């Protein structure tokens, strides 16, 4: 009888679903996010548990183009995601002449995907606090909005990010007054923009407010 009872107990714990919920969640939290994606396919119960935004708080998504930001941040399980990388998108298209005659010269069209106000608004509505805008073209964003937006981040990476002179002036002015930034990695592609600032001392005043700085 004792052997039979022991056998039944062993059988009972063989299924992970019979473990306490707290233990199951602890196991899931140890998994990599790519493994969680596979685990979600096992059952509806697992899917419901893994869809918990707390599981994806530290998920680092692949870099997205500006037009993909809204779709990514509107995924329910990613609503608490903290980190985001935006990728610059350029595409060269060759367009044949209208009459498409043989040997007719082709026109080359450069399509540039820029960050705009609507993309900034999408990020502002999220929990993103660590942002990588390296190589991104920001010139379409309102300077006042951009200055507030970037200074509200905790970590910011701006390697070869393209700004206008007006945007940079507003960014560093607000940074010199008050910023939430704890870490800033910055390398400006267009140095002429910084040289044209009316108050170049704003750059030093702003950067002095940052705890961890990588130039």
DOMIPA-294332 format. One line per field, with one value per atom (N, C-alpha, C): z, y, x; residue number from 1. Coordinates in pm, whole numbers, plus 50000, padded with zeros to 5 digits. Atoms other than C-alpha are relative to their C-alpha. Layout:
up = (Z,...)
north = (Y,...)
east = (X,...)
pavo = (NUM,...)
***
This chain:
up = (50000,50000,50000,49991,50093,49865,50130,49758,49900,50091,49573,50023,49967,49756,49949,50046,49681,49849,50146,49313,49952,50035,49299,50021,49971,49458,49894,50102,49209,49867,50123,48923,50003,49984,49061,49969,50017,49057,49865,50130,48711,49909,50084,48550,50064,49948,48589,50037,49972,48590,50140,49865,48928,50107,49905,49088,50040,49960,49284,49896,50100,49063,50018,49972,49235,49947,50047,49146,49847,50146,48782,49949,50041,48755,50020,49975,48909,49890,50107,48645,49871,50123,48362,50002,49989,48491,49977,50023,48459,49851,50142,48089,49921,50093,47806,49926,50065,47620,49874,50119,47303,50037,49953,47507,50049,49957,47655,49880,50121,47299,49962,50031,47247,50106,49891,47588,49990,50016,47505,49914,50094,47242,50064,49935,47493,50037,49957,47635,50023,49975,47694,50138,49865,48064,49999,50007,47988,49925,50078,47730,50085,49914,47979,50104,49899,48240,49940,50063,48000,49938,50057,47849,50104,49895,48185,49967,50037,48103,50091,49908,48412,49951,50054,48232,49891,50117,47946,50028,49961,48140,49951,50039,48054,49863,50136,47704,49913,50093,47447,49858,50134,47107,49897,50110,46778,49961,50043,46638,49903,50085,46472,49921,50078,46199,50063,49938,46302,49981,50026,46136,50072,49929,46341,50150,49856,46683,50062,49945,46739,50010,50000,46645,50112,49896,46879,50140,49866,47179,50031,49977,47132,50022,49964,47187,50151,49857,47526,50097,49904,47688,50010,50000,47603,50058,49951,47774,50112,49895,48055,49955,50054,47829,50023,49961,47931,49893,50094,47641,49856,50140,47274,49914,50096,46976,49868,50126,46668,49892,50107,46342,49885,50115,46055,49874,50119,45729,49874,50130,45385,49892,50109,45060,49867,50132,44712,49895,50104,44434,49864,50137,44063,49922,50071,43857,49851,50145,43482,49948,50062,43255,49969,50020,43190,49880,50120,42836,49996,49984,42948,49871,50121,42623,50036,49977,42593,50010,49973,42723,50057,49937,42879,50139,49867,43188,50111,49886,43519,50104,49893,43805,50131,49869,44151,50107,49896,44443,50135,49866,44803,50097,49902,45053,50139,49864,45409,50100,49895,45709,50123,49889,45969,50121,49878,46329,49997,50001,46351,50133,49874,46624,50044,49965,46608,50062,49945,46678,50142,49867,46974,50096,49915,47111,50040,49970,47090,50113,49897,47299,50133,49878,47548,50077,49936,47619,50060,49953,47698,50127,49883,47985,49962,50047,47774,50074,49931,47972,49952,50057,47783,49848,50142,47422,49920,50091,47142,49866,50126,46850,49905,50083,46688,49852,50146,46318,49959,50034,46338,49954,50052,46151,50075,49911,46398,49952,50039,46194,49985,50016,46154,50133,49869,46529,50052,49942,46697,50107,49906,46890,50146,49861,47206,50052,49963,47212,50017,49998,47140,50124,49882,47417,50127,49882,47680,49998,50017,47543,50034,49978,47543,50143,49863,47883,50103,49909,48032,50004,50000,47949,50116,49901,48198,49932,50077,47942,49854,50136,47596,49918,50090,47305,49871,50116,47026,49913,50087,46803,49857,50139,46465,49978,50012,46533,49933,50078,46299,50061,49942,46460,49922,50050,46350,50111,49902,46522,50108,49905,46683,50098,49912,46820,50105,49907,46974,50106,49905,47133,50107,49904,47296,50091,49923,47405,50111,49901,47580,50098,49908,47726,50111,49901,47896,50085,49925,47995,50108,49904,48167,50116,49896,48363,50086,49926,48457,49903,50083,48322,50087,49933,48424,49953,50057,48221,50102,49914,48420,49918,50087,48128,49858,50137,47789,49919,50097,47498,49877,50108,47231,49908,50103,46907,49884,50098,46671,49861,50138,46299,49933,50065,46189,50097,49906,46384,49970,50035,46194,50080,49921,46390,50136,49869,46720,49989,50019,46582,49978,50032,46476,50117,49885,46822,50044,49954,46943,50135,49867,47293,50014,49997,47254,50140,49862,47628,50058,49955,47664,49995,50012,47551,50127,49878,47842,50123,49884,48090,50009,50000,47982,50033,49979,47973,50143,49860,48321,50095,49917,48453,49996,50020,48336,50088,49909,48585,49925,50080,48326,49856,50134,47997,49913,50097,47693,49871,50119,47413,49896)
north = (49878,50000,50127,49884,50239,50028,49985,50173,50060,49950,50241,50149,49859,50571,50086,49926,50682,50015,49998,50595,50103,49904,50798,50144,49866,51097,50042,49969,51076,50034,49975,51061,50137,49876,51360,50121,49883,51592,50000,50006,51485,50115,49892,51753,50134,49868,52107,50080,49928,52228,49972,50033,52061,50072,49922,52281,50126,49873,52590,50108,49894,52893,50081,49920,53082,49933,50074,52807,50003,49997,52797,50136,49865,53175,50020,49990,53150,49931,50074,52892,50082,49921,53109,50122,49881,53411,49971,50039,53214,49977,50029,53151,50126,49890,53369,50032,49959,53565,49918,50081,53362,49862,50127,53047,50017,49972,53209,50000,50000,53259,49859,50141,52882,49942,50054,52804,50045,49949,53018,49909,50087,52760,49869,50128,52473,49986,50007,52554,50140,49870,52834,50051,49960,52833,50065,49945,52889,50132,49877,53152,50116,49895,53346,50046,49964,53333,50078,49937,53430,50135,49871,53716,50112,49899,53895,50100,49899,54226,50000,50002,54181,49907,50095,53890,50064,49941,54120,50140,49866,54429,50032,49979,54382,49940,50051,54247,50105,49909,54400,49957,50033,54402,50034,49962,54412,50144,49861,54761,50010,49980,54897,50129,49878,55154,50091,49909,55467,49959,50036,55345,49872,50123,55022,50020,49973,55188,49976,50014,55207,49856,50141,54844,49922,50071,54721,50035,49956,54928,49972,50034,54833,49851,50142,54463,49995,49995,54407,49955,50051,54200,50089,49913,54469,50138,49867,54756,50054,49955,54768,49999,50007,54734,50131,49882,54975,50049,49965,54969,49992,49996,55061,50053,49951,55098,50029,49958,55291,50004,50014,55219,50096,49911,55460,49918,50078,55340,50084,49936,55445,49896,50094,55285,50074,49939,55368,49926,50059,55308,50053,49958,55317,49999,49985,55446,50020,49990,55392,50126,49885,55686,49972,50014,55748,49913,50076,55607,49865,50127,55321,49956,50035,55338,49928,50072,55111,50101,49915,55272,50137,49875,55551,50009,49989,55686,49977,50022,55576,50109,49903,55812,49924,50061,55727,50084,49932,55811,49945,50042,55801,50020,49995,55717,49997,49992,55822,49992,50015,55709,50078,49914,55986,49983,49996,56000,50129,49883,56237,50013,49974,56385,49883,50110,56094,49883,50109,55845,50034,49954,56051,49986,50011,56061,49855,50142,55681,49957,50038,55644,50068,49926,55910,49933,50067,55711,49865,50131,55399,50014,50001,55298,50007,49997,55337,50107,49905,55497,49989,50019,55366,49998,49981,55483,50014,49992,55430,50055,49934,55673,50015,49991,55613,49992,49984,55711,50047,49956,55823,50146,49864,56134,50063,49940,56359,50135,49861,56679,50039,49970,56651,50022,49990,56653,50143,49866,56977,50015,49984,57112,50002,49991,57193,49862,50135,56848,49907,50088,56678,50024,49969,56860,49940,50057,56758,49848,50146,56404,49934,50063,56326,50019,49975,56484,49923,50079,56265,49854,50137,55945,49983,50028,55774,49967,50034,55633,50033,49953,55775,49980,50020,55681,50076,49913,55936,49999,50009,55810,50033,49958,55989,50030,49958,56105,50137,49876,56385,50096,49896,56703,50130,49863,57060,50081,49911,57346,50041,49959,57457,49888,50114,57109,49983,50015,57087,50108,49889,57429,49978,50025,57337,49882,50119,56996,50035,49970,57134,50108,49899,57435,49935,50069,57212,49906,50089,56969,50077,49919,57251,50045,49957,57347,49882,50119,57002,49883,50119,56650,49875,50129,56296,49905,50085,56159,49962,50050,55941,49957,50042,55811,50048,49949,55972,49959,50032,55832,50083,49906,56098,50022,49967,56151,50059,49931,56408,49990,50017,56332,50135,49870,56687,50102,49909,56892,50145,49862,57205,50051,49960,57207,50052,49954,57242,50130,49877,57512,50121,49889,57718,50041,49965,57731,50144,49861,58087,50005,50007,57983,49867,50128,57708,49951,50041,57712,49911,50086,57538,49853,50140,57215,49956,50034,57214,50004,49988,57332,49880,50114,57054,49870,50126,56773,49987,50005,56867,49948,50050,56759,49847,50143,56400,49923,50078,56145,49915,50085,55904,50046,49939,56052,49930,50062,55884,50081,49914,56121,49939)
east = (50084,50000,50087,49911,50282,50066,49937,50451,49903,50102,50126,49974,50024,50068,50116,49882,50426,49997,50008,50377,49899,50104,50056,50048,49949,50228,50101,49901,50514,49933,50076,50266,49935,50073,50082,50087,49913,50383,50072,49933,50497,49958,50049,50282,50033,49965,50412,49876,50123,50052,49947,50045,50003,50082,49921,50268,49923,50064,50158,50027,49987,50102,50127,49881,50383,50127,49883,50631,50006,50005,50516,50049,49958,50561,50150,49856,50909,50080,49934,51004,49997,50014,50870,50092,49917,51062,50148,49861,51386,50029,49983,51327,50036,49974,51459,49871,50124,51194,49971,50024,51243,49945,50055,51171,49857,50138,50860,49906,50083,50732,49960,50030,50753,49907,50081,50604,49855,50136,50300,49913,50073,50204,49957,50029,50178,49854,50141,49835,49946,50064,49586,50040,49962,49675,50138,49865,50042,50001,50006,49962,49951,50057,49749,50101,49900,50028,50115,49884,50304,49965,50042,50101,50003,49992,50134,50111,49899,50313,50123,49886,50533,50110,49903,50700,50086,49934,50803,50055,49957,50906,50141,49861,51274,50031,49983,51219,50068,49932,51455,49965,50046,51291,50108,49912,51477,49970,50020,51525,49882,50117,51211,50014,50007,51152,49894,50097,50956,49854,50139,50636,49956,50032,50654,49985,50000,50672,49862,50134,50295,49955,50040,50236,50069,49925,50509,49948,50039,50403,49853,50140,50036,49977,50012,50108,49974,50037,49933,50109,49902,50208,50124,49882,50467,49971,50041,50284,50090,49908,50545,50145,49864,50850,50074,49923,51127,50097,49892,51374,49953,50040,51333,50116,49902,51567,49928,50062,51450,50107,49902,51626,49968,50015,51685,49977,50034,51534,50017,49981,51661,49984,50019,51561,50015,49978,51683,49917,50082,51432,50041,49973,51500,49870,50128,51209,50027,49983,51190,49931,50064,51104,49853,50144,50733,49966,50034,50733,50073,49930,50965,50070,49926,51161,50129,49876,51459,50115,49884,51779,49962,50041,51574,50063,49938,51759,49897,50087,51614,50021,49991,51537,50021,49978,51670,49930,50075,51445,50043,49959,51570,49883,50109,51296,50060,49945,51382,49886,50101,51180,50045,49961,51199,49908,50082,51081,49920,50087,50783,49926,50070,50562,49912,50091,50317,50077,49919,50596,50046,49962,50717,49882,50119,50362,49973,50019,50339,50094,49902,50655,49967,50034,50544,49886,50114,50227,50039,49955,50433,50084,49912,50663,50148,49861,50978,50081,49912,51261,50145,49867,51566,49984,50027,51579,50129,49886,51829,49950,50039,51783,50119,49880,52121,49967,50016,52129,49860,50136,51764,49998,50018,51652,49883,50100,51464,49949,50023,51432,49852,50143,51052,49928,50065,50983,50006,50006,50874,50109,49888,51179,49959,50047,50982,49958,50044,50822,50119,49884,51154,50086,49920,51340,49942,50067,51085,50007,50005,51061,50134,49870,51434,50050,49955,51499,49917,50083,51226,50045,49946,51420,50099,49897,51653,50133,49881,51896,49974,50019,51950,50128,49886,52175,49975,50018,52223,50125,49883,52503,49958,50028,52493,49851,50140,52137,49995,50007,52030,49897,50085,51890,50017,49982,51829,50066,49938,52009,49899,50106,51680,49968,50029,51616,50110,49889,51963,50001,50001,51932,49894,50108,51601,50036,49961,51736,50097,49897,52044,49957,50050,51865,49918,50084,51609,50083,49912,51883,50076,49925,52074,49913,50094,51761,49955,50043,51632,49990,50010,51659,49987,50010,51566,50111,49897,51856,50107,49893,52096,50121,49891,52300,49974,50012,52365,50122,49895,52567,49970,50032,52596,50120,49902,52785,49921,50082,52641,50061,49953,52670,50022,49991,52607,50058,49934,52864,49969,50033,52765,49881,50118,52439,50041,49956,52623,50079,49922,52855,49910,50090,52554,49911,50083,52399,50027,49984,52335,50070,49939,52441,50073,49927,52706,50031,49972,52768,49890,50110,52431,50038,49959,52595,50072,49926,52841,49912,50089,52577,49907,50091,52343,50070,49928,52599,50051,49955,52720,49893,50111,52378,49990,50013,52428,50099,49917,52560,50103,49912,52705,49995,49995,52822,50103,49908,52977,49993,49996,53082,50094)
pavo = (1,1,1,2,2,2,3,3,3,4,4,4,5,5,5,6,6,6,7,7,7,8,8,8,9,9,9,10,10,10,11,11,11,12,12,12,13,13,13,14,14,14,15,15,15,16,16,16,17,17,17,18,18,18,19,19,19,20,20,20,21,21,21,22,22,22,23,23,23,24,24,24,25,25,25,26,26,26,27,27,27,28,28,28,29,29,29,30,30,30,31,31,31,32,32,32,33,33,33,34,34,34,35,35,35,36,36,36,37,37,37,38,38,38,39,39,39,40,40,40,41,41,41,42,42,42,43,43,43,44,44,44,45,45,45,46,46,46,47,47,47,48,48,48,49,49,49,50,50,50,51,51,51,52,52,52,53,53,53,54,54,54,55,55,55,56,56,56,57,57,57,58,58,58,59,59,59,60,60,60,61,61,61,62,62,62,63,63,63,64,64,64,65,65,65,66,66,66,67,67,67,68,68,68,69,69,69,70,70,70,71,71,71,72,72,72,73,73,73,74,74,74,75,75,75,76,76,76,77,77,77,78,78,78,79,79,79,80,80,80,81,81,81,82,82,82,83,83,83,84,84,84,85,85,85,86,86,86,87,87,87,88,88,88,89,89,89,90,90,90,91,91,91,92,92,92,93,93,93,94,94,94,95,95,95,96,96,96,97,97,97,98,98,98,99,99,99,100,100,100,101,101,101,102,102,102,103,103,103,104,104,104,105,105,105,106,106,106,107,107,107,108,108,108,109,109,109,110,110,110,111,111,111,112,112,112,113,113,113,114,114,114,115,115,115,116,116,116,117,117,117,118,118,118,119,119,119,120,120,120,121,121,121,122,122,122,123,123,123,124,124,124,125,125,125,126,126,126,127,127,127,128,128,128,129,129,129,130,130,130,131,131,131,132,132,132,133,133,133,134,134,134,135,135,135,136,136,136,137,137,137,138,138,138,139,139,139,140,140,140,141,141,141,142,142,142,143,143,143,144,144,144,145,145,145,146,146,146,147,147,147,148,148,148,149,149,149,150,150,150,151,151,151,152,152,152,153,153,153,154,154,154,155,155,155,156,156,156,157,157,157,158,158,158,159,159,159,160,160,160,161,161,161,162,162,162,163,163,163,164,164,164,165,165,165,166,166,166,167,167,167,168,168,168,169,169,169,170,170,170,171,171,171,172,172,172,173,173,173,174,174,174,175,175,175,176,176,176,177,177,177,178,178,178,179,179,179,180,180,180,181,181,181,182,182,182,183,183,183,184,184,184,185,185,185,186,186,186,187,187,187,188,188,188,189,189,189,190,190,190,191,191,191,192,192,192,193,193,193,194,194,194,195,195,195,196,196,196,197,197,197,198,198,198,199,199,199,200,200,200,201,201,201,202,202,202,203,203,203,204,204,204,205,205,205,206,206,206,207,207,207,208,208,208,209,209,209,210,210,210,211,211,211,212,212,212,213,213,213,214,214,214,215,215,215)
***
